[in-house]
Amino acid sequence: MTETFRIAEYPRPTHTLVQISDTHFTAGSAPLHGVVDCEQKLADVLDTVTATGVPVDALLLTGDLTDAGAPGAYRRLRKLVEPAAAALGAPVLWAMGNHDDRAAFRENLLDQAPTTEPIDIVHDVNGLRVICLDSSIPGESRGEVTAEQAQWLAGELSSPAEHGTLLVIHHPPLPVTSERAVLWELCEQWRLADAVRGTDVRTIVSGHLHYTVSGMFAGIPVSTATSVAYAGDLSAPADAQRGADGGGGYNLIQIYDETVVHTAVPLLGTFATVGPVFTRNDIASELGRKGVHIRERAST
């Protein structure tokens, strides 16, 4: 018998996006650096997302999609991602990284002419504005937002969107945890700060670092996703840097009216189950028994 009844503190999110970063695909099937099976790792992530049954409004791939910008690598990536996105009923939003090549990216992912201008794109995801800003510098690991890009961004943000804006930029505008990473940080960050401060940008999402970190920039929360391909090992000595064939996963980005929640979802493999497993029906029954109701997401 239900003894109490209460409404959960938050309804279901208005938008849910899956962020997948740093896939580092190559044109051939040989393991990356002789170790990493990038295609299998991404397939595992996509299978995991599909198996959760979580409704997804967009798949967001946030840079370093390829390891060296090879056209064949983009084609391999697209062949794997687009069927999974179709099964989820979600569009794919592609963002540039420093390992990517603008011309090959445009031609093989966007079906556009292979030009080399920055790839800055605005998407409307059911009233949520998603801006993918190209922070890459051809031939460089570090990133920047040029004066022209900052002016363009400020213009886009001059009018608010229905559900606000999510800004995607591969190089995170945060201090780096690994000392060597200053070699590939986002430079001249003040330009980006001037463009976004006081606007409707609700969160900034990035990749690039191969580990998950969060912070604040110009009053806006920032979150990174780890690499699908391989992780930056932050347990290495402070004066060293090491990449590890593990630690992959994705970020779940859930948008609410008053907050944004970023959840890092690791690939747990075949580890032993701890405690009981609760199915969707089990959870619904338990909430019903205990008189807890979650309001449905608002229609968008």
Secondary structure as UniProt FT lines:
FT   STRAND          6..7
FT   STRAND          15..21
FT   TURN            33..35
FT   HELIX           38..52
FT   STRAND          58..62
FT   HELIX           71..88
FT   STRAND          92..95
FT   TURN            98..99
FT   HELIX           102..109
FT   STRAND          121..125
FT   TURN            126..127
FT   STRAND          128..133
FT   TURN            138..139
FT   STRAND          143..144
FT   HELIX           147..156
FT   TURN            157..158
FT   TURN            162..163
FT   STRAND          165..169
FT   HELIX           179..184
FT   STRAND          186..187
FT   HELIX           189..196
FT   TURN            197..198
FT   STRAND          201..206
FT   STRAND          214..217
FT   TURN            218..219
FT   STRAND          220..224
FT   STRAND          231..232
FT   TURN            234..235
FT   TURN            238..239
FT   STRAND          243..244
FT   STRAND          249..255
FT   STRAND          260..266
FT   TURN            269..270
FT   HELIX           280..289
FT   TURN            290..291
FT   STRAND          292..293
//
